[in-house]
Amino acid sequence: MTLPDPTLRQHAPAAERNREPILAVLRQVLPASGVVLEIASGSGQHVTHFAAALPGLIWQPSDPDVHARESIAAWTAHSGLANVRAPLELSVERASWGIDAAQAVVCINMIHISPWTATEALFDGASRLLDSGGVLYLYGPYRRHGAHTAPSNEVFDQHLRERNPAWGVRNMEAVVALGEAQGLTCREPVGMPANNFSLVLTKR
């Protein structure tokens, strides 16, 4: 069996910075065992870090981008972890995700760099996959009560919208309401470094 080329490993500085604060929340909210589907895994740095720290869980990374999936596979091979599956080619807006069930879904830094229809599809798919008590974990920047939580977030939001008018920092209340409509109840938001938040939604 040929191992993935280690030079295919991508390095995202933000993933290095935020992985420990995110892991601290995941330790509290994820089940002790089961399958965790990560949506938009990107480089693969997060999933291998979390899988090493939480070995009782089976981690299923995914990404629609072939280069990201190559990086995920390379990081997984480099880590030597047995509890990380091969990455799925998964786009949330497709009808089939290629997986039938999971005990948790993790999605980090996606909904502000995708159209709102992707967030709607994320919630719809997560609601289908999760049983009662299952967890959807979201991380990223949010507006609260229609306002940015920091000047840097406002600048970031403007930059995103210049790149793509369908992108942008979302209103937390709209995200929470979308979850409620799909049977996912949001716990108290968790403030995170660099003006980000963790949202933990539980399937009713």
Backbone as numpy.savetxt, mean C-alpha at the origin, in Angstrom:
# Nx Ny Nz CAx CAy CAz Cx Cy Cz
17.54 -23.44 -11.22 16.69 -22.24 -11.22 17.57 -20.99 -11.22
17.32 -20.08 -12.15 18.10 -18.85 -12.26 17.54 -17.78 -11.33
18.39 -17.24 -10.48 17.95 -16.18 -9.58 17.86 -14.85 -10.32
16.96 -13.95 -9.88 16.86 -12.64 -10.52 18.18 -11.87 -10.42
18.45 -11.09 -11.43 19.66 -10.26 -11.47 19.64 -9.26 -10.31
20.62 -9.29 -9.40 20.59 -8.37 -8.26 20.68 -6.90 -8.66
21.20 -6.63 -9.87 21.28 -5.24 -10.31 19.91 -4.66 -10.64
18.87 -5.52 -10.70 17.52 -5.04 -10.99 16.84 -4.44 -9.76
17.48 -4.56 -8.59 16.90 -3.99 -7.37 16.87 -2.47 -7.45
15.69 -1.91 -7.39 15.54 -0.45 -7.34 15.64 0.02 -5.89
16.10 1.26 -5.72 16.24 1.84 -4.38 15.42 3.12 -4.30
14.43 3.12 -3.43 13.61 4.31 -3.20 13.96 4.87 -1.82
14.59 6.05 -1.76 14.98 6.61 -0.46 13.80 6.76 0.50
12.63 7.10 -0.02 11.46 7.27 0.86 11.09 5.95 1.54
11.26 4.84 0.82 10.94 3.54 1.41 11.88 3.22 2.57
13.13 3.63 2.44 14.08 3.43 3.54 13.69 4.28 4.75
13.23 5.49 4.48 12.91 6.42 5.58 11.65 6.02 6.34
10.63 5.56 5.61 9.33 5.37 6.28 9.03 3.94 6.68
9.92 3.00 6.36 9.58 1.60 6.60 9.45 1.26 8.09
10.27 1.84 8.94 10.18 1.52 10.36 8.92 2.12 11.00
8.57 3.40 10.75 7.30 3.92 11.29 6.08 3.14 10.80
6.10 2.74 9.54 4.97 1.96 9.00 4.93 0.59 9.67
6.07 -0.04 9.80 6.12 -1.36 10.44 5.59 -1.30 11.86
5.87 -0.23 12.57 5.39 -0.11 13.95 3.87 -0.15 14.00
3.20 0.46 13.01 1.73 0.42 12.95 1.27 -0.97 12.50
1.92 -1.53 11.50 1.52 -2.85 11.00 1.60 -3.91 12.09
2.59 -3.82 12.95 2.72 -4.79 14.05 1.46 -4.79 14.92
0.83 -3.63 15.05 -0.33 -3.49 15.92 -1.63 -3.92 15.26
-1.71 -3.82 13.92 -3.02 -3.97 13.27 -3.16 -5.20 12.40
-2.04 -5.81 11.97 -2.15 -6.99 11.10 -2.41 -8.24 11.93
-3.05 -9.24 11.32 -3.26 -10.51 12.04 -1.93 -11.22 12.27
-1.93 -12.22 13.13 -0.71 -12.97 13.43 -0.31 -13.90 12.28
-1.30 -14.32 11.49 -1.03 -15.22 10.38 -1.99 -14.91 9.23
-1.70 -15.51 8.09 -2.55 -15.29 6.92 -1.78 -14.63 5.79
-2.51 -14.23 4.76 -1.92 -13.63 3.56 -2.15 -12.12 3.58
-1.08 -11.38 3.32 -1.16 -9.93 3.19 -0.85 -9.57 1.75
-1.80 -8.97 1.07 -1.60 -8.49 -0.29 -1.12 -7.05 -0.25
0.04 -6.80 -0.83 0.50 -5.41 -0.96 0.20 -4.93 -2.37
-0.53 -3.83 -2.46 -0.87 -3.20 -3.72 0.21 -2.17 -4.06
0.61 -2.12 -5.33 1.61 -1.14 -5.78 2.88 -1.22 -4.94
3.51 -2.39 -4.97 4.67 -2.65 -4.11 5.91 -1.84 -4.51
5.95 -1.33 -5.74 7.08 -0.50 -6.13 8.38 -1.28 -6.15
9.39 -0.75 -5.48 10.73 -1.34 -5.54 10.81 -2.73 -4.90
9.94 -3.00 -3.91 10.02 -4.25 -3.17 10.74 -4.12 -1.85
11.27 -2.94 -1.54 11.98 -2.73 -0.28 11.05 -2.89 0.92
9.83 -2.37 0.80 8.89 -2.47 1.91 8.52 -3.92 2.20
8.10 -4.63 1.17 7.56 -5.98 1.41 8.61 -6.91 2.01
9.85 -6.80 1.57 10.87 -7.68 2.14 11.20 -7.28 3.58
11.17 -5.99 3.86 11.42 -5.54 5.24 10.31 -6.01 6.17
9.07 -5.85 5.74 7.94 -6.26 6.57 7.91 -7.79 6.74
8.20 -8.51 5.66 8.16 -9.97 5.73 9.22 -10.51 6.67
10.38 -9.88 6.71 11.44 -10.31 7.63 11.03 -10.06 9.08
10.33 -8.95 9.31 9.94 -8.58 10.68 8.69 -9.32 11.15
7.85 -9.77 10.20 6.59 -10.43 10.54 6.53 -11.79 9.83
7.35 -12.74 10.29 7.50 -14.01 9.56 6.28 -14.92 9.61
5.31 -14.64 10.50 4.11 -15.46 10.57 3.14 -15.20 9.44
3.39 -14.16 8.65 2.50 -13.78 7.56 3.10 -14.16 6.21
2.23 -14.50 5.26 2.64 -14.71 3.87 2.37 -13.41 3.12
3.39 -12.88 2.48 3.27 -11.59 1.80 3.16 -11.79 0.29
2.14 -11.16 -0.29 1.92 -11.22 -1.73 2.11 -9.82 -2.32
3.31 -9.53 -2.85 3.50 -8.22 -3.49 2.84 -8.18 -4.86
2.65 -6.96 -5.36 2.07 -6.80 -6.70 2.43 -5.43 -7.24
2.43 -5.32 -8.54 2.62 -4.02 -9.19 2.27 -4.17 -10.67
1.67 -3.15 -11.28 1.35 -3.24 -12.71 2.57 -3.05 -13.61
3.67 -2.51 -13.04 4.84 -2.17 -13.83 5.84 -3.33 -13.85
6.28 -3.74 -15.03 7.17 -4.89 -15.16 8.52 -4.64 -14.47
9.02 -3.41 -14.55 10.32 -3.12 -13.93 10.21 -3.17 -12.40
9.08 -2.74 -11.88 8.86 -2.84 -10.44 8.82 -4.31 -10.02
8.14 -5.14 -10.81 8.06 -6.56 -10.46 9.43 -7.23 -10.53
10.25 -6.82 -11.48 11.62 -7.34 -11.55 12.41 -6.93 -10.30
12.22 -5.70 -9.85 12.89 -5.23 -8.65 12.40 -5.99 -7.41
11.10 -6.21 -7.32 10.53 -6.96 -6.19 11.13 -8.36 -6.15
11.18 -9.02 -7.30 11.73 -10.38 -7.35 13.20 -10.39 -6.96
13.94 -9.35 -7.38 15.36 -9.28 -7.04 15.57 -9.04 -5.55
14.75 -8.16 -4.96 14.83 -7.92 -3.52 14.46 -9.18 -2.74
13.45 -9.90 -3.22 13.03 -11.12 -2.53 14.13 -12.17 -2.56
14.75 -12.34 -3.73 15.85 -13.30 -3.84 17.03 -12.88 -2.96
17.32 -11.59 -2.94 18.42 -11.07 -2.12 18.17 -11.32 -0.64
16.91 -11.20 -0.22 16.57 -11.35 1.20 16.59 -12.81 1.65
16.35 -13.73 0.70 16.30 -15.14 1.06 15.05 -15.53 1.82
14.03 -14.68 1.80 12.81 -14.93 2.56 11.92 -15.94 1.85
11.34 -16.85 2.64 10.44 -17.85 2.08 8.98 -17.45 2.18
8.68 -16.35 2.89 7.29 -15.95 3.10 6.88 -14.77 2.21
7.61 -14.57 1.10 7.23 -13.57 0.09 6.98 -14.30 -1.22
5.79 -14.18 -1.75 5.43 -14.82 -3.02 5.97 -14.01 -4.19
6.00 -14.64 -5.34 6.36 -13.94 -6.57 5.35 -12.82 -6.83
5.81 -11.65 -7.30 4.90 -10.52 -7.48 3.86 -10.76 -8.55
2.65 -10.31 -8.26 1.55 -10.37 -9.22 1.57 -9.15 -10.13
1.18 -9.35 -11.39 0.90 -8.22 -12.27 -0.53 -7.79 -11.97
-0.68 -6.76 -11.16 -1.99 -6.38 -10.66 -2.23 -4.89 -10.85
-3.31 -4.59 -11.55 -3.80 -3.22 -11.67 -5.16 -3.17 -10.98
-5.33 -2.27 -10.02 -6.55 -2.29 -9.20 -7.81 -2.11 -10.02
-7.71 -1.45 -11.18 -8.90 -1.18 -11.97 -9.31 -2.34 -12.89
-8.52 -3.40 -12.90 -8.93 -4.60 -13.63 -9.92 -5.40 -12.79
-10.80 -6.12 -13.46 -11.83 -6.88 -12.75 -11.21 -7.98 -11.88
-10.19 -8.66 -12.43 -9.55 -9.75 -11.68 -8.20 -9.29 -11.15
-7.95 -9.58 -9.89 -6.66 -9.24 -9.28 -5.70 -10.42 -9.27
-6.16 -11.60 -9.64 -5.30 -12.76 -9.63 -5.11 -13.38 -8.26
-5.95 -13.00 -7.31 -5.91 -13.55 -5.96 -7.34 -13.53 -5.43
-7.73 -14.58 -4.75 -9.14 -14.74 -4.35 -9.44 -14.26 -2.94
-8.44 -14.27 -2.06 -8.69 -13.89 -0.67 -7.39 -13.46 -0.02
-7.52 -12.61 0.99 -6.39 -12.18 1.81 -6.93 -11.78 3.17
-6.08 -11.85 4.15 -6.49 -11.43 5.50 -6.22 -9.94 5.72
-5.37 -9.38 4.88 -5.09 -7.93 4.96 -4.62 -7.45 3.60
-4.86 -6.16 3.35 -4.38 -5.49 2.14 -3.63 -4.24 2.58
-2.42 -4.06 2.05 -1.57 -2.92 2.39 -1.32 -2.12 1.12
-1.50 -0.81 1.21 -1.30 0.06 0.05 -0.63 1.35 0.52
0.61 1.53 0.10 1.44 2.63 0.57 1.72 3.60 -0.58
1.39 4.87 -0.36 1.74 5.94 -1.31 1.25 5.67 -2.73
-0.02 5.27 -2.85 -0.58 5.06 -4.19 -1.68 6.05 -4.53
-2.58 6.31 -3.59 -3.82 6.96 -4.00 -3.64 8.42 -4.42
-2.53 9.05 -4.03 -2.31 10.43 -4.49 -1.59 10.49 -5.83
-1.03 9.35 -6.31 -0.38 9.33 -7.62 -1.13 8.39 -8.56
-2.44 8.44 -8.46 -3.33 7.69 -9.36 -4.67 8.42 -9.37
-5.49 8.20 -10.38 -6.80 8.86 -10.41 -7.72 8.34 -9.31
-8.73 9.12 -8.99 -9.68 8.73 -7.94 -10.36 7.41 -8.26
-10.52 7.11 -9.56 -11.13 5.83 -9.94 -10.29 4.65 -9.44
-8.97 4.84 -9.31 -8.12 3.77 -8.79 -8.38 3.55 -7.30
-8.62 4.64 -6.56 -8.95 4.50 -5.15 -10.29 3.79 -4.99
-11.26 4.15 -5.82 -12.56 3.45 -5.78 -12.38 1.97 -6.07
-11.55 1.64 -7.06 -11.31 0.24 -7.41 -10.56 -0.48 -6.29
-9.63 0.21 -5.64 -8.90 -0.37 -4.51 -9.85 -0.79 -3.41
-10.77 0.09 -3.05 -11.71 -0.22 -1.98 -12.69 -1.32 -2.40
-13.12 -1.28 -3.63 -14.03 -2.32 -4.12 -13.35 -3.69 -4.08
-12.10 -3.75 -4.56 -11.39 -5.03 -4.56 -11.05 -5.51 -3.16
-10.62 -4.60 -2.29 -10.30 -4.99 -0.93 -11.53 -5.51 -0.21
-12.67 -4.89 -0.44 -13.91 -5.34 0.18 -14.28 -6.75 -0.27
-13.99 -7.08 -1.53 -14.26 -8.43 -2.04 -13.31 -9.46 -1.43
-12.05 -9.09 -1.27 -11.04 -10.03 -0.80 -11.14 -10.32 0.68
-11.46 -9.31 1.47 -11.37 -9.43 2.93 -12.64 -10.02 3.53
-12.46 -10.89 4.49 -13.56 -11.36 5.32 -13.77 -10.38 6.47
-14.82 -10.59 7.25 -15.08 -9.75 8.41 -13.86 -9.75 9.33
-13.45 -8.55 9.74 -12.27 -8.41 10.59 -10.99 -8.19 9.82
-11.02 -8.39 8.49 -9.84 -8.14 7.66 -9.49 -6.67 7.63
-8.23 -6.37 7.35 -7.69 -5.02 7.47 -7.23 -4.48 6.12
-7.60 -3.24 5.83 -7.02 -2.47 4.72 -6.19 -1.37 5.34
-4.89 -1.36 5.06 -3.97 -0.35 5.60 -3.53 0.58 4.48
-3.68 1.89 4.71 -3.27 2.91 3.75 -2.28 3.86 4.41
-1.29 4.29 3.62 -0.30 5.25 4.11 -0.08 6.32 3.05
0.02 7.56 3.48 0.33 8.64 2.56 -0.11 9.98 3.12
0.01 11.05 2.32 -0.44 12.38 2.73 -1.94 12.53 2.49
-2.58 13.34 3.32 -4.02 13.62 3.16 -4.31 15.06 3.53
-5.34 15.61 2.90 -5.96 16.82 3.42 -6.87 16.41 4.58
-7.10 17.31 5.49 -8.07 17.06 6.56 -9.04 18.24 6.61
-10.34 17.94 6.55 -11.38 18.98 6.56 -11.14 19.98 5.42
-10.68 19.46 4.28 -10.51 20.29 3.10 -9.24 21.10 3.05
-8.36 20.98 4.04 -7.14 21.78 4.10 -5.91 20.89 4.20
-4.81 21.36 3.64 -3.55 20.62 3.79 -3.07 20.69 5.23
-2.35 19.65 5.64 -1.86 19.59 7.02 -0.50 20.25 7.18
0.13 20.64 6.07 1.44 21.30 6.12 1.67 22.03 4.81
2.40 23.16 4.82 2.70 23.86 3.56 3.42 22.97 2.56
4.28 22.09 3.02 5.01 21.21 2.09 4.06 20.28 1.35
2.98 19.87 2.02 1.99 19.01 1.36 1.25 19.77 0.27
1.00 21.05 0.51 0.33 21.87 -0.51 1.20 22.01 -1.75
2.49 22.23 -1.55 3.43 22.32 -2.67 3.48 20.98 -3.42
3.54 19.90 -2.65 3.56 18.56 -3.24 2.31 18.31 -4.06
1.15 18.71 -3.52 -0.12 18.53 -4.21 -0.13 19.28 -5.54
0.37 20.50 -5.54 0.42 21.29 -6.77 1.33 20.63 -7.80
2.44 20.10 -7.32 3.38 19.41 -8.22 2.72 18.18 -8.85
2.00 17.42 -8.05 1.32 16.23 -8.56 0.30 16.60 -9.63
-0.50 17.63 -9.36 -1.55 18.02 -10.29 -0.99 18.61 -11.59
0.20 19.20 -11.50 0.86 19.67 -12.72 1.32 18.50 -13.58
1.75 17.42 -12.92 2.17 16.22 -13.66 0.97 15.52 -14.28
-0.13 15.45 -13.51 -1.34 14.79 -14.00 -2.53 15.37 -13.24
-3.44 16.04 -13.94 -4.58 16.67 -13.26 -5.46 15.69 -12.49
-5.38 14.40 -12.81 -6.19 13.39 -12.10 -5.56 12.96 -10.79
-4.31 13.37 -10.54 -3.62 13.01 -9.31 -3.85 14.09 -8.26
-3.36 13.85 -7.06 -3.43 14.87 -6.01 -3.66 14.29 -4.63
-3.31 15.06 -3.63 -3.52 14.67 -2.23 -5.02 14.65 -1.95
-5.52 13.54 -1.45 -6.96 13.35 -1.28 -7.44 13.86 0.08
-8.72 14.17 0.12 -9.35 14.51 1.39 -9.57 13.24 2.20
-9.05 13.22 3.41 -9.18 12.04 4.25 -10.64 11.66 4.45
-11.49 12.64 4.62 -12.91 12.36 4.88 -13.55 11.65 3.69
-13.14 11.99 2.47 -13.68 11.33 1.28 -13.21 9.87 1.22
-11.96 9.64 1.61 -11.42 8.28 1.61 -12.14 7.43 2.66
-12.33 8.01 3.84 -13.02 7.29 4.92 -14.46 6.97 4.50
-15.14 7.93 3.87 -16.52 7.73 3.42 -16.59 6.63 2.36
-15.59 6.59 1.48 -15.54 5.55 0.46 -15.43 4.18 1.12
-14.61 4.10 2.16 -14.49 2.85 2.90 -15.80 2.44 3.54
-16.45 3.37 4.17 -17.74 3.08 4.83 -18.74 2.51 3.83
-18.75 3.07 2.63 -19.69 2.60 1.60 -19.39 1.17 1.17
-18.13 0.73 1.38 -17.73 -0.62 1.00 -17.65 -1.55 2.22
-18.19 -1.13 3.34 -18.20 -1.97 4.52 -16.89 -1.99 5.29
-16.08 -0.93 5.13 -14.77 -0.83 5.78 -14.78 0.36 6.73
-14.65 0.10 8.01 -14.73 1.15 9.01 -13.33 1.60 9.41
-13.11 2.92 9.38 -11.78 3.47 9.66 -11.61 3.71 11.16
-10.47 3.26 11.68 -10.11 3.57 13.05 -9.57 5.00 13.12
-9.17 5.43 14.30 -8.59 6.76 14.45 -7.33 6.87 13.60
-7.22 7.91 12.75 -6.02 8.06 11.93 -4.77 8.16 12.80
-3.67 7.62 12.29 -2.40 7.63 13.02 -1.46 8.62 12.34
-1.06 9.67 13.05 -0.11 10.62 12.50 1.26 9.98 12.33
1.90 10.26 11.20 3.19 9.66 10.86 4.20 10.76 10.54
5.49 10.41 10.48 6.49 11.42 10.13 6.24 12.04 8.75
6.83 13.21 8.54 6.78 13.91 7.25 5.35 14.22 6.81
4.47 14.52 7.78 3.10 14.96 7.49 2.28 13.93 6.72
2.52 12.65 7.02 1.73 11.56 6.45 0.83 10.97 7.52
-0.07 10.08 7.08 -0.99 9.41 8.00 -1.10 7.93 7.64
-1.35 7.13 8.65 -1.77 5.75 8.45 -3.27 5.68 8.68
-3.98 5.10 7.73 -5.41 4.83 7.89 -5.59 3.32 7.95
-6.27 2.86 8.99 -6.52 1.43 9.19 -8.02 1.21 9.13
-8.46 0.47 8.11 -9.88 0.21 7.92 -10.15 -1.27 8.12
-11.22 -1.59 8.83 -11.54 -2.97 9.16 -12.85 -3.36 8.50
-12.86 -4.52 7.87 -14.07 -5.01 7.20 -15.11 -5.43 8.24
-16.31 -4.90 8.06 -17.39 -5.23 9.01 -17.93 -6.63 8.72
